[in-house]
Amino acid sequence: MDTLYTERLILRRFYLSDADDLYEYAKNPNVGPNAGWKPHRSKDESLSVINGFIKSGEVWAIVYKDNNKVIGSIGLHKDMKRDSKKARMIGFVLSEDYWGQGLTTEAAKYVIKYGFDVLNLDIISVYHYPHNKRSKRVIEKCGFKYEGILRYASVLYDGKILDDVCYSMTKDEYISIYKGNNK
């Protein structure tokens, strides 16, 4: 996993020493449920999540350059809805303290570029729950194409079942959007 540098962010692997920062935003009840996971109850829970991130090699810590703090995560995961080795699903979460500044979009665009240019992916998908308007906006700003709604697709930590609003971007679309417009 390469370290990526954007204008305001560093996207790097997680370290165990990031547990305090992760716990700080992951305990917030406005953060996790939007991504389908329950707020963390302890720093140990955040440490366990970091161990999973390290083991998977699929998730970057989003570090804010101004304060060198981990403020979220972003990953390229195996897309369980597509049976292709050249397909990945992007997922992201950001501390509520940093919402509304375009940081998730900034990180996502670099991860999309990495996925197509370095990993040579054919398609990247992304999903959000119907109530998550912030993720929808990031997805739109990145140029993903709306595919539709997969009804009753995700079972949450509390047993609630939600629809998945589905989007994707092919390599050809990426080239047209990101390279054709010199973004």
N, C-alpha and C positions, 0 to 999 in steps of 0.2 A: 504494500500500500504506500503510494507516494504521498508526500506532503505537498499540498496545493496552497498557493498564495494568491489572494485576491486583494483588492484595494484596501479593504478594512479588516480582512479575516485571514487566519491561518487554519487550514483544514489538515489535521494530523491525526495519527493514531491516538487512541486513548491510553492513559497511564493510570495506575492505581492511585497515584497522587491527585487525580482529578475528582475523587469521590466527593469532596466537600462542595465543589462547584456544581457537579451533577445533582447532588442531593438538594442544593439550594433551589434549583429550578424544577426538579422532578417532584418535589413535595407539594408544589402549587396545584391546587385542584382545578385551575383553569388550563393547565398544560397537558398532562397525560391523557385525560379522558378524550380530548380532541383527536388523539392519535390511537385511542383504543386501549390504553393501559391505565391502571390505577395509580394515583399519586403514591410516591414512595413514602413509607412510614419511618424509615431509618437510614442512616448513612450506610449501614451494612447491606441494605437492600440495593442501594446505589452502587456499592462496591461489587456486588454480585452481578449487576447489569454490566458494569465495566469489564468484569472478567469474561462475560459472554461476548462483548464487543471485541475484546482482544483476541479471543479464541476464533471468532468468525472471520476476522480480517476484512469485514465489509463496511465498517462504520468509522467515519471520521469524527473527531471532536471538532466543534466549531469554536475557535478561539478568537476573541475580540482583541485586535492588535493594541488598542489604546490602553487596555488594562491587563492584558495577558490572561484573561479569565475564560474558562470554558463556559459558553453561553448556550450550547445546544449540541445537536448531533445530526449527521446526515449520512445516509448509506445507500449503497447499491446492492440490493439483495436479490437472491434467486426469486423470480416471479413465479409463485405457486399456481398462477392461472395460465402460464405459458410454458409449454414443455420444450424449451430450446436453451441450449447452452449459451447462445448469443443474445439472450433476453435477460434484462434485469429490471427490477422495480426500484425506483428512488423513493426514499422515505426521509422525513426530516422533522425536527422539533426544535423550538427555540424558546429560551427563557422569556417569560412575559415582559420582563423589564426592557427587552430589546425589540418588542413587536413594533411594527409600523415604520421601520427605518430602511426597509428593503434588503436587510441582511440575509434573510432566507433565500430570496431570489438571487442575490449575488452568489451565495454559496452553491445553490442548485445549478446555476449556469456553468460554473466551473466543473462541477461533478458530471454534468451532462457532457461537456466537452471531453473530460477524462474518459467517460464511458465509451464514447464513439471513437475518439482519436487514439487512445491508449489501449483500451480493452477490446477495441474493434467490434463493439456490439452492433446488432442489427436493429434492435428496438429497445427503448426504455419506456416502461409504463409507470404510472403513478395513480394513486387512488386517494379519495377523501370521503368522509362521511357527509351525508347531505347537510348537516348543521354546521360544518366547518368551512365557513366562508373565507377565512384567512388563507387556508391552504388552497382553496379554489383560486383565489386571486394570484398566489405565487405560481400555481400551475399554468394559469392563463398567461402571466407575464413571461414565463419561460418558453411559451410557444407550443405546448402540448395540444394535441387534437382530441376533442371530446369523442369518446366511443359510445357511451351510454351508461345505463345503470344496471348493475348486477344486484338483483333484489335479494334481500335476506342472505347476504354473503359473508358477513363477519359476526362472530360471537365475541362480545366484549368480556372483560374480566368480571363484570357483574351479572353475566348471563343474558344481557340485552342483545338482541340481534338487529343489526343495521344493514342498510344497503351500502354498496360500494359504488361511488361515482367514478367511472373509469376514463382514463386518458392515456395516450401514448404518443411517442415520437419515433419515427423510423430514421435510419441513418440518412436517407435521401432528404427527408424533411429537415433534419439537423443541418445538413450541408446547405440547403436552401435558406434556412432562417439565420443560421449563425455565420456562415461563411459568405453567403451571397450578399448579406447586408453589412459585412465587415464588423460584426459585433464582437 
